[in-house]
C-alpha cells in the first residue's frame, strides 16, 4: 500500500477489516514495527477524532508523530504552479511537500472541499500536489471527496455488530445549518458498494451523490420507504453535487427521529461525528441503546492502525 487515499489503494478490503478487528484485541502486538519512523500529520482543517485516533494508532506502533496545523503553525501554502506569489501564501507546496518528505516516513494530510469549484475539488488538487512533490507515502485524513479512514472504521463497526450476512444499510441525508462536503457520504457508499452490502441511499431530490460513488446503491427519495426494515442507519448531511455546494432549505423533516427509527428493524444508528443534536439526529437516539456513534469513533484508532501497520510492513 504505497498510499491510502481511497478504497482503490486497498488490495483486499475484507482482509484489512479483519486486521483492524484483530488489532482491536491486541493493540500493542506490533509496538516496535514503527520504531525509528516518523508520521507527519498536516491539518488544513479542524479535527478531533482523526487527529487523536491517528496519533494513538501511530504510538501503538512505536512511531514518532509530528503534527502541524497549516496556516496557523506554518506558512500559508500556494498550490498554483503559475502563481505570482505576492499575496498571502508564503510557501509553495512544491517546497513544503518535498521538505516534509525529507523529515518524515509517512505524511498524513487532512483537507476539505472548498464547495465552490467542483472540478477542482473532485480533481483532489491538494492531495495530488502532495503526492507529486513528496516522495513518501500519503495517508488521507480526509480529502475533498473521500474519508477512507472513517469508512474503514464504519465497515469494521458494521462487521462487528451485524446479525445477518447481508444487513440492510441505509445512508440517510439529514439537515444541517451549514453546507458540508460529500466526502464522508461518497466514501461510505464506495466502501459499502465494494463490500456488496444491501445499501440504500435516501436523500431529497437535488442531493444525489456522484454516480461514480452511488452506482451500487439503491437510491430512494422517500426516506420512510428507505428506512423500512433497515439494520443500520448511517446519518450524514452533504451539500448538493449537481447544484454544487448548496445546502437547501425547508428540509428539517429529514431529521432522524425516534418515529423514523421505529420504521426500521431495530436498526443501529451511526454517525461519523461531530453531530448537531436535535438538528441532524434527535438527542434521545444518540443517547439510546441503538446508538453506535461512540464504538464507531473508538474504531477509528484500529482502522488507522491497520492502515499504518500495512504501510510500514510493505516499506520493510
BAVO-941695 format. One record per residue: x, y, z of N, C-alpha, C in turn; residue in one letter; residue number from 1. Coordinates in steps of 0.001 Angstrom, whole numbers, plus 500000, padded with zeros to 6 digits. Example, Ala and Ser with C-alpha at 12.3 -4.5 7.8 and 13.67 -1.06 7.14 Angstrom:
2
PT n.c1 n.c2 n.c3 ca.c1 ca.c2 ca.c3 c.c1 c.c2 c.c3 type seq
PT 513190 494310 507800 512300 495500 507800 513200 496700 507800 a 1;
PT 512850 497750 507080 513670 498940 507140 512900 500030 507870 s 2;
END
This chain:
316
PT n.c1 n.c2 n.c3 ca.c1 ca.c2 ca.c3 c.c1 c.c2 c.c3 type seq
PT 500854 498817 500000 500000 500000 500000 500897 501242 500000 x 1;
PT 501175 501779 498819 502037 502956 498724 501356 504160 499360 x 2;
PT 500101 504412 498981 499317 505497 499559 497998 504928 500067 x 3;
PT 497326 505659 500930 495973 505314 501348 495122 506556 501162 x 4;
PT 494571 506681 499955 493746 507835 499608 492299 507444 499357 x 5;
PT 492083 506187 499021 490735 505717 498733 490709 504201 498802 x 6;
PT 489524 503667 498629 489312 502233 498558 490215 501581 497507 x 7;
PT 490513 502300 496434 491262 501737 495319 492721 501459 495658 x 8;
PT 493188 501950 496798 494556 501660 497243 494635 500385 498067 x 9;
PT 493502 499767 498348 493439 498586 499213 493368 497329 498353 x 10;
PT 494289 496412 498559 494314 495178 497769 493170 494241 498155 x 11;
PT 492913 494116 499458 491895 493190 499953 491152 493891 501088 x 12;
PT 489965 494385 500791 489215 495181 501771 488851 494342 502992 x 13;
PT 488359 493133 502775 487933 492292 503897 489117 491921 504776 x 14;
PT 490272 491707 504173 491462 491394 504964 491877 492589 505817 x 15;
PT 491722 493794 505275 492068 494991 506043 491102 495169 507212 x 16;
PT 489826 494893 507002 488843 494958 508085 489184 493927 509162 x 17;
PT 489530 492718 508747 489904 491679 509714 491141 492100 510497 x 18;
PT 492082 492731 509821 493289 493193 510503 492930 494227 511571 x 19;
PT 492044 495141 511240 491634 496164 512201 490957 495537 513416 x 20;
PT 490104 494535 513187 489421 493867 514299 490418 493111 515164 x 21;
PT 491403 492485 514558 492444 491783 515318 493260 492767 516149 x 22;
PT 493608 493898 515559 494368 494929 516275 493584 495413 517490 x 23;
PT 492279 495500 517367 491450 495949 518488 491631 495041 519704 x 24;
PT 491849 493754 519455 492053 492800 520551 493494 492803 521053 x 25;
PT 494415 493198 520165 495839 493142 520513 496522 494401 519980 x 26;
PT 496202 495552 520585 496638 496840 520038 498149 497010 520035 x 27;
PT 498843 496348 520940 500296 496526 521040 501057 495335 520465 x 28;
PT 500432 494591 519588 501068 493380 519067 502291 493697 518213 x 29;
PT 502348 494899 517635 503485 495290 516789 504042 496632 517246 x 30;
PT 504238 496767 518562 504613 498070 519109 506021 498516 518720 x 31;
PT 506825 497630 518127 508161 498022 517681 508236 498204 516167 x 32;
PT 507123 497942 515452 507155 497978 513988 507546 499349 513447 x 33;
PT 507068 500409 514116 507338 501762 513622 508471 502471 514328 x 34;
PT 509233 501741 515138 510329 502375 515871 511333 502984 514880 x 35;
PT 511689 504237 515137 512611 504933 514252 511947 505578 513057 x 36;
PT 510612 505463 512965 509856 506053 511866 509049 507255 512376 x 37;
PT 508849 508230 511505 508096 509432 511863 506873 509586 510980 x 38;
PT 505739 509800 511624 504497 510118 510924 504260 511613 511058 x 39;
PT 504217 512312 509943 503880 513733 509945 502411 513913 509642 x 40;
PT 501706 514668 510471 500281 514915 510269 500079 516390 509981 x 41;
PT 499526 516683 508817 499298 518063 508418 497807 518310 508285 x 42;
PT 497312 519246 509092 495885 519537 509126 495612 520902 508513 x 43;
PT 494883 520878 507413 494407 522115 506801 493077 522547 507413 x 44;
PT 492443 521626 508164 491123 521867 508733 491057 521278 510141 x 45;
PT 490085 521687 510937 489978 521187 512314 489741 519685 512373 x 46;
PT 490070 519101 513519 489887 517668 513691 489887 517324 515172 x 47;
PT 489103 516333 515540 489158 515765 516884 489485 514283 516775 x 48;
PT 488556 513479 516221 488744 512037 516142 489912 511654 515238 x 49;
PT 490009 512282 514074 491073 511911 513145 492448 512205 513749 x 50;
PT 492583 513348 514360 493858 513729 514966 494240 512768 516099 x 51;
PT 493332 512590 517050 493650 511779 518217 493838 510306 517861 x 52;
PT 492919 509779 517054 492977 508350 516744 494236 507998 515960 x 53;
PT 494628 508856 515021 495808 508562 514214 497079 508674 515046 x 54;
PT 497133 509648 515938 498294 509763 516817 498411 508551 517739 x 55;
PT 497287 508117 518306 497312 506946 519188 497709 505698 518412 x 56;
PT 497156 505542 517206 497492 504388 516369 498990 504348 516073 x 57;
PT 499562 505498 515742 500994 505558 515457 501821 505229 516696 x 58;
PT 501399 505749 517844 502110 505463 519096 502064 503978 519428 x 59;
PT 500925 503327 519145 500810 501884 519390 501787 501074 518546 x 60;
PT 502248 501670 517467 503216 501008 516580 504642 501506 516812 x 61;
PT 504824 502352 517825 506161 502833 518166 506646 503985 517324 x 62;
PT 505756 504627 516563 506168 505729 515700 506251 507041 516477 x 63;
PT 507106 507916 516002 507115 509302 516459 506133 510081 515588 x 64;
PT 505410 511010 516204 504397 511775 515460 504701 513263 515566 x 65;
PT 504695 513933 514421 504841 515390 514362 503576 515961 513732 x 66;
PT 502934 516911 514421 501649 517466 513973 501821 518934 513618 x 67;
PT 501235 519314 512480 501328 520691 512008 499950 521166 511582 x 68;
PT 499530 522318 512112 498283 522948 511698 498607 524022 510675 x 69;
PT 498339 523731 509423 498735 524624 508337 498049 525973 508451 x 70;
PT 498794 527034 508195 498245 528380 508201 498257 529022 509565 x 71;
PT 498289 528198 510627 498366 528736 511985 499738 528471 512596 x 72;
PT 500276 527301 512327 501586 526938 512857 502629 526795 511745 x 73;
PT 502213 527056 510523 503146 527009 509395 502755 528095 508404 x 74;
PT 503544 528258 507359 503256 529254 506335 502031 528855 505524 x 75;
PT 501282 529834 505071 500185 529579 504135 500769 529081 502821 x 76;
PT 500122 528054 502228 500673 527391 501047 500012 527859 499756 x 77;
PT 500801 527879 498708 500327 528135 497347 500364 526824 496571 x 78;
PT 499302 526549 495787 499226 525299 495034 499274 525515 493525 x 79;
PT 499155 526738 493080 499160 527038 491654 500595 527216 491172 x 80;
PT 501014 526381 490233 502392 526449 489731 502682 527744 488989 x 81;
PT 501648 528388 488467 501849 529604 487684 501656 530875 488524 x 82;
PT 501432 530702 489808 501126 531864 490661 502313 532806 490787 x 83;
PT 502018 534087 490789 502979 535104 491187 502736 535307 492682 x 84;
PT 503668 534853 493506 503405 534747 494935 503640 536076 495662 x 85;
PT 502778 537039 495368 502870 538337 496028 501661 538586 496926 x 86;
PT 500960 537473 497315 499786 537587 498172 500019 536964 499537 x 87;
PT 498979 536313 500080 499047 535754 501435 499931 534515 501519 x 88;
PT 499944 533693 500474 500730 532454 500507 502216 532764 500494 x 89;
PT 502924 532185 501453 504356 532458 501624 505208 531344 501046 x 90;
PT 504673 530126 501049 505451 528962 500615 504660 528159 499602 x 91;
PT 505358 527625 498613 504708 526801 497596 504707 525350 498055 x 92;
PT 503664 524627 497661 503558 523230 498053 504724 522408 497513 x 93;
PT 505328 522837 496408 506457 522082 495861 507583 521959 496891 x 94;
PT 507926 523065 497521 508987 523027 498521 508492 522415 499836 x 95;
PT 507293 522800 500256 506773 522317 501535 506656 520794 501544 x 96;
PT 506047 520229 500507 505867 518776 500457 507208 518064 500349 x 97;
PT 508115 518621 499557 509425 517999 499404 510188 517978 500728 x 98;
PT 510103 519059 501481 510787 519124 502777 510180 518130 503759 x 99;
PT 508831 518045 503800 508187 517078 504684 508596 515650 504328 x 100;
PT 508829 515409 503046 509302 514100 502619 510686 513775 503139 x 101;
PT 511486 514793 503408 512815 514595 503992 512730 514342 505496 x 102;
PT 511731 514939 506151 511620 514839 507602 510889 513587 508077 x 103;
PT 509936 513114 507260 509003 512069 507713 509120 510819 506866 x 104;
PT 508498 509741 507347 508436 508482 506599 507064 508264 505982 x 105;
PT 506029 508803 506622 504659 508805 506101 504079 510172 506423 x 106;
PT 503323 510729 505486 502668 512017 505731 501162 511825 505690 x 107;
PT 500472 512316 506726 499013 512323 506742 498513 513719 506440 x 108;
PT 497527 513835 505577 497027 515150 505150 495511 515192 505262 x 109;
PT 495007 516258 505905 493565 516461 506024 493194 517792 505385 x 110;
PT 492260 517733 504448 491780 518953 503789 490328 518745 503395 x 111;
PT 489574 519824 503320 488163 519752 502966 487931 520326 501567 x 112;
PT 486771 520032 501030 486348 520641 499768 486066 522120 499984 x 113;
PT 486380 522910 498956 486051 524337 499017 484587 524611 498738 x 114;
PT 483925 523660 498038 482493 523726 497705 482119 524900 496806 x 115;
PT 483096 525423 496072 482792 526458 495079 483161 526009 493668 x 116;
PT 484196 525187 493544 484677 524724 492244 484677 523203 492256 x 117;
PT 483626 522603 491709 483504 521145 491756 484646 520447 491029 x 118;
PT 485032 520980 489898 486100 520345 489125 487394 520294 489920 x 119;
PT 487734 521388 490593 488968 521427 491391 488869 520485 492583 x 120;
PT 487727 520491 493259 487563 519608 494412 487666 518149 493999 x 121;
PT 486967 517773 492934 486948 516370 492532 488229 515934 491815 x 122;
PT 489063 516892 491453 490400 516563 490950 491375 516320 492096 x 123;
PT 490930 516565 493328 491767 516394 494522 493093 517131 494352 x 124;
PT 492997 518411 494033 494162 519235 493732 495191 519226 494853 x 125;
PT 494735 519355 496097 495665 519463 497214 496398 518150 497471 x 126;
PT 495661 517042 497568 496323 515762 497803 497237 515384 496650 x 127;
PT 496787 515657 495446 497606 515328 494275 498922 516094 494286 x 128;
PT 498877 517350 494727 500098 518158 494800 501091 517568 495787 x 129;
PT 500600 517052 496912 501491 516423 497888 502077 515128 497335 x 130;
PT 501250 514325 496694 501744 513074 496123 502819 513347 495075 x 131;
PT 502618 514365 494253 503565 514676 493181 504884 515229 493692 x 132;
PT 504844 515909 494838 506042 516620 495294 506675 516042 496549 x 133;
PT 506054 515015 497100 506569 514389 498315 506880 512929 498004 x 134;
PT 508043 512463 498349 508500 511141 497927 508022 510008 498824 x 135;
PT 507285 510313 499874 506894 509297 500845 505398 508968 500724 x 136;
PT 504954 507876 501347 503535 507514 501277 502633 508579 501898 x 137;
PT 501451 508750 501297 500472 509708 501802 499277 508968 502377 x 138;
PT 498906 509349 503593 497751 508813 504290 496676 509889 504314 x 139;
PT 495542 509621 503696 494458 510613 503675 493748 510641 505015 x 140;
PT 493707 511815 505607 492984 512042 506859 491627 512703 506576 x 141;
PT 491247 512730 505370 490045 513239 504715 490500 514184 503612 x 142;
PT 489772 514091 502509 490082 514934 501358 488802 515611 500892 x 143;
PT 488878 516268 499765 487703 516956 499221 486570 515997 498883 x 144;
PT 486904 514762 498511 485864 513846 498027 485725 512558 498810 x 145;
PT 486675 512238 499698 486627 510945 500405 487175 511078 501828 x 146;
PT 486759 510121 502667 487311 509999 504020 487536 508509 504284 x 147;
PT 488573 507917 503711 488729 506461 503762 488982 505887 505149 x 148;
PT 489662 506620 506035 489858 506103 507388 488527 505987 508116 x 149;
PT 487653 506965 507924 486312 506896 508521 485551 505708 507957 x 150;
PT 485645 505503 506654 484896 504416 506022 485394 503046 506469 x 151;
PT 486697 502923 506680 487232 501660 507186 486688 501387 508592 x 152;
PT 486664 502403 509438 486100 502244 510781 484612 501923 510706 x 153;
PT 483901 502533 509773 482470 502262 509595 482239 500805 509186 x 154;
PT 483029 500342 508224 482892 498966 507749 483231 497977 508863 x 155;
PT 484226 498310 509647 484610 497482 510790 483476 497406 511807 x 156;
PT 482840 498538 512078 481742 498599 513041 480560 497758 512574 x 157;
PT 480207 497863 511305 479107 497068 510766 479441 495578 510832 x 158;
PT 480674 495228 510528 481104 493823 510624 480941 493306 512053 x 159;
PT 481266 494126 513028 481190 493706 514434 479754 493558 514928 x 160;
PT 478856 494427 514474 477503 494471 515034 476438 493828 514156 x 161;
PT 476792 493409 512959 475798 492802 512070 475302 491468 512636 x 162;
PT 474011 491221 512511 473433 489964 512993 472980 489073 511839 x 163;
PT 473237 489524 510617 472923 488714 509448 474022 488907 508406 x 164;
PT 474093 487993 507464 475180 488002 506491 475168 489249 505622 x 165;
PT 473986 489699 505206 473876 490867 504321 472847 491831 504892 x 166;
PT 473235 492613 505881 472274 493538 506502 471882 494654 505550 x 167;
PT 470701 495212 505803 470270 496375 505044 470872 497617 505704 x 168;
PT 471658 498351 504933 472347 499543 505423 471788 500750 504679 x 169;
PT 471304 501732 505430 470713 502927 504832 471580 504136 505162 x 170;
PT 472052 504805 504129 472738 506088 504278 471686 507165 504065 x 171;
PT 471366 507886 505149 470296 508871 505072 470829 510286 505197 x 172;
PT 470462 511106 504230 470726 512548 504300 469952 513129 505476 x 173;
PT 470514 514156 506100 469836 514852 507191 470144 516336 507082 x 174;
PT 469313 517201 507642 469546 518643 507534 470747 519096 508358 x 175;
PT 471268 520245 507979 472425 520823 508674 472425 522321 508418 x 176;
PT 472848 523130 509393 472834 524587 509181 473923 525101 508264 x 177;
PT 474889 524252 507923 475976 524663 507044 476082 523727 505851 x 178;
PT 476682 524216 504777 476952 523357 503627 478166 522489 503930 x 179;
PT 478007 521187 503807 479090 520249 504102 479505 519492 502832 x 180;
PT 480759 519044 502778 481222 518269 501623 480514 516922 501500 x 181;
PT 480703 516290 500364 480149 514948 500138 481113 513839 500565 x 182;
PT 482271 514196 501110 483362 513245 501303 482971 512004 502098 x 183;
PT 482380 512181 503275 482042 511021 504109 481003 510151 503418 x 184;
PT 479974 510775 502860 478929 510017 502171 479484 509292 500948 x 185;
PT 480283 509992 500158 480914 509360 498991 481683 508116 499393 x 186;
PT 482535 508284 500385 483437 507219 500796 482664 506039 501373 x 187;
PT 481665 506341 502205 480864 505260 502794 480156 504463 501698 x 188;
PT 479559 505162 500739 478872 504479 499640 479845 503630 498830 x 189;
PT 481034 504156 498610 482045 503438 497830 482459 502145 498531 x 190;
PT 482716 502216 499823 483148 501036 500580 482021 500014 500709 x 191;
PT 480816 500484 501024 479701 499551 501149 479391 498877 499816 x 192;
PT 479527 499624 498730 479309 499045 497416 480313 497953 497108 x 193;
PT 481563 498182 497465 482612 497194 497216 482424 495949 498086 x 194;
PT 481807 496137 499253 481554 495007 500154 480228 494317 499848 x 195;
PT 479546 494798 498821 478288 494204 498367 477218 494204 499460 x 196;
PT 477172 495292 500228 476111 495437 501228 474786 495729 500534 x 197;
PT 473695 495477 501235 472370 495876 500749 472226 497359 501086 x 198;
PT 472839 498182 500264 472951 499609 500553 471851 500409 499887 x 199;
PT 471172 501219 500692 470200 502197 500206 470731 503580 500544 x 200;
PT 470527 504514 499630 470836 505915 499907 469545 506697 499751 x 201;
PT 469204 507446 500779 467994 508249 500712 468329 509710 500961 x 202;
PT 467845 510560 500070 468093 511994 500176 466997 512737 499421 x 203;
PT 466818 514031 499726 465862 514812 498935 466336 514914 497491 x 204;
PT 465411 515141 496593 465790 515351 495203 466705 516567 495123 x 205;
PT 467733 516444 494286 468723 517502 494165 469963 517267 494997 x 206;
PT 469974 516177 495777 471126 515888 496631 471754 514534 496315 x 207;
PT 471562 514060 495089 472206 512812 494677 473714 512945 494725 x 208;
PT 474377 511884 495166 475828 511829 495087 476244 511561 493641 x 209;
PT 477509 511804 493339 478027 511469 492019 477822 509974 491780 x 210;
PT 477400 509624 490576 477093 508221 490285 478310 507315 490415 x 211;
PT 479491 507870 490298 480704 507057 490475 480793 506494 491888 x 212;
PT 480100 507120 492847 480088 506632 494219 478811 505866 494553 x 213;
PT 477703 506216 493961 476408 505665 494380 475868 504582 493460 x 214;
PT 476598 504199 492438 476051 503326 491397 475658 501939 491907 x 215;
PT 476226 501506 493021 475914 500165 493528 474899 500200 494664 x 216;
PT 474298 501358 494864 473277 501515 495910 471905 501681 495272 x 217;
PT 470877 501409 496049 469510 501726 495634 469201 503126 496159 x 218;
PT 468932 504051 495267 468660 505436 495647 467153 505627 495772 x 219;
PT 466732 506223 496900 465308 506386 497192 465084 507784 497749 x 220;
PT 464132 508510 497181 463844 509870 497639 462775 509909 498734 x 221;
PT 462240 508750 499074 461252 508625 500149 461984 508046 501364 x 222;
PT 462291 508896 502343 463082 508463 503497 462383 507348 504273 x 223;
PT 461075 507480 504481 460348 506457 505230 460430 505106 504539 x 224;
PT 460304 505101 503227 460377 503851 502466 461765 503221 502602 x 225;
PT 462784 504054 502511 464154 503550 502606 464441 502955 503980 x 226;
PT 463882 503554 505029 464190 503128 506397 463499 501825 506794 x 227;
PT 462487 501404 506057 461762 500189 506407 462695 498986 506465 x 228;
PT 462686 498314 507611 463441 497078 507824 464955 497263 507772 x 229;
PT 465427 498491 507920 466874 498726 507926 467511 498120 509167 x 230;
PT 468734 497626 509012 469510 497085 510136 470514 498103 510673 x 231;
PT 470986 498967 509777 471890 500057 510158 471412 501327 509463 x 232;
PT 471406 502431 510200 471075 503732 509618 472263 504655 509850 x 233;
PT 472918 505019 508763 474064 505934 508820 473548 507317 508432 x 234;
PT 473600 508244 509363 473043 509583 509155 474165 510540 508800 x 235;
PT 473962 511330 507755 475003 512283 507353 474395 513352 506463 x 236;
PT 474814 514576 506664 474438 515645 505736 475512 515781 504658 x 237;
PT 475094 516184 503479 476036 516606 502446 475344 517644 501575 x 238;
PT 476129 518558 501040 475581 519578 500145 475382 518984 498755 x 239;
PT 474737 519730 497904 474387 519236 496571 475626 519059 495695 x 240;
PT 475643 517974 494963 476686 517747 493971 476325 518439 492653 x 241;
PT 475066 518330 492227 474643 518933 490961 474608 520457 491045 x 242;
PT 473984 520963 492098 473956 522408 492348 475047 522662 493377 x 243;
PT 476269 522603 492940 477409 522315 493810 477526 523254 495007 x 244;
PT 477586 522597 496189 477805 523332 497429 476562 523896 498077 x 245;
PT 475404 523765 497434 474179 524324 498013 473618 523360 499065 x 246;
PT 473121 523920 500178 472647 523064 501278 471145 522865 501295 x 247;
PT 470398 523672 500539 468951 523523 500506 468286 524143 501721 x 248;
PT 466960 524219 501693 466202 524795 502803 464837 524122 502884 x 249;
PT 464183 524265 504039 462860 523684 504218 462864 522177 504263 x 250;
PT 463964 521588 504738 464102 520137 504728 464293 519569 506132 x 251;
PT 463808 520296 507130 464011 519884 508516 463362 518549 508838 x 252;
PT 462343 518160 508058 461656 516893 508343 462517 515677 507995 x 253;
PT 463709 515906 507445 464617 514797 507181 465457 514425 508409 x 254;
PT 465306 515168 509508 465999 514800 510743 465615 513376 511137 x 255;
PT 466591 512614 511632 466305 511258 512092 465749 511331 513515 x 256;
PT 464531 510840 513655 463800 510896 514912 463492 509479 515402 x 257;
PT 462960 509406 516624 462552 508102 517160 461434 507503 516310 x 258;
PT 460545 508351 515800 459462 507854 514961 460009 507230 513673 x 259;
PT 461027 507840 513117 461590 507290 511877 462386 506007 512144 x 260;
PT 463097 505966 513260 463835 504741 513589 462887 503591 513910 x 261;
PT 461654 503918 514310 460669 502873 514590 460275 502110 513325 x 262;
PT 460567 502678 512155 460266 502010 510884 461275 500904 510570 x 263;
PT 462394 500922 511256 463496 500025 510931 463362 498680 511643 x 264;
PT 464308 497815 511375 464383 496513 512043 465257 496651 513295 x 265;
PT 464807 497518 514223 465622 497823 515422 467040 498192 515010 x 266;
PT 467137 499075 514050 468436 499408 513442 469379 500064 514434 x 267;
PT 470665 499860 514191 471711 500559 514932 471987 501876 514218 x 268;
PT 472169 502924 515010 472364 504276 514498 473847 504606 514404 x 269;
PT 474266 505145 513249 475665 505501 513039 475771 506947 512569 x 270;
PT 476846 507597 512969 477188 508950 512503 478676 509135 512731 x 271;
PT 479350 509840 511827 480801 509982 511912 481243 510947 513007 x 272;
PT 480348 511818 513481 480647 512851 514468 481619 513886 513882 x 273;
PT 481535 515157 514310 480594 515700 515274 479181 515774 514700 x 274;
PT 478193 515731 515586 476802 515725 515156 476047 516866 515826 x 275;
PT 475202 517535 515093 474353 518596 515631 473108 517946 516235 x 276;
PT 473072 517881 517549 471940 517280 518242 470651 518058 517969 x 277;
PT 469580 517302 517751 468251 517857 517515 468159 518704 516246 x 278;
PT 469164 518559 515390 469117 519117 514041 469259 517974 513044 x 279;
PT 470341 517211 513209 470596 516043 512365 469903 514806 512932 x 280;
PT 470085 514615 514232 469539 513448 514935 468962 513893 516269 x 281;
PT 467853 513282 516638 467262 513540 517953 468225 513098 519051 x 282;
PT 468382 513915 520075 469288 513592 521178 468975 512250 521814 x 283;
PT 467695 511952 521977 467304 510703 522631 467871 509485 521903 x 284;
PT 468003 509575 520586 468574 508464 519822 470072 508345 520045 x 285;
PT 470749 509474 520063 472198 509449 520271 472558 508877 521638 x 286;
PT 471691 509102 522622 471936 508632 523980 471309 507267 524253 x 287;
PT 470609 506732 523269 469861 505498 523476 470636 504242 523121 x 288;
PT 470036 503086 523332 470720 501805 523138 471022 501455 521690 x 289;
PT 470358 502118 520747 470610 501802 519338 471857 502504 518798 x 290;
PT 472361 503482 519535 473445 504309 519017 474794 503586 519022 x 291;
PT 475481 503673 517891 476835 503123 517774 477877 504220 517603 x 292;
PT 477503 505468 517818 478417 506549 517463 479716 506515 518267 x 293;
PT 479663 506080 519529 480889 506022 520336 481750 504808 519962 x 294;
PT 481189 503590 519882 482004 502476 519382 482574 502725 517987 x 295;
PT 481788 503365 517146 482223 503714 515788 483434 504643 515846 x 296;
PT 483377 505647 516721 484504 506569 516874 485714 505869 517478 x 297;
PT 485477 504972 518438 486585 504219 519041 487318 503392 517991 x 298;
PT 486588 502872 517026 487195 502043 515983 488108 502831 515055 x 299;
PT 488038 504161 515121 488942 504962 514298 490414 504672 514624 x 300;
PT 490713 504385 515889 492096 504063 516276 492569 502816 515538 x 301;
PT 491749 501778 515545 492167 500491 514989 492164 500508 513466 x 302;
PT 491278 501307 512898 491303 501482 511446 492607 502152 511025 x 303;
PT 492965 503243 511698 494219 503936 511369 495415 503035 511601 x 304;
PT 495367 502269 512677 496496 501393 512988 496636 500284 511946 x 305;
PT 495520 499768 511461 495582 498729 510425 496236 499263 509157 x 306;
PT 495898 500493 508790 496482 501093 507583 497968 501379 507799 x 307;
PT 498314 501984 508924 499723 502284 509198 500550 501005 509278 x 308;
PT 499995 499983 509910 500696 498707 510015 500963 498123 508634 x 309;
PT 499964 498208 507765 500130 497705 506389 501205 498504 505648 x 310;
PT 501151 499823 505771 502154 500682 505107 503562 500357 505602 x 311;
PT 503725 500277 506919 505056 500025 507495 505590 498659 507091 x 312;
PT 504713 497663 507079 505137 496316 506690 505620 496286 505259 x 313;
PT 504913 496995 504387 505293 496996 502969 506506 497879 502699 x 314;
PT 506868 498757 503645 508064 499579 503482 509336 498826 503871 x 315;
PT 509192 497698 504556 510356 496956 505068 511114 496243 503941 x 316;
END
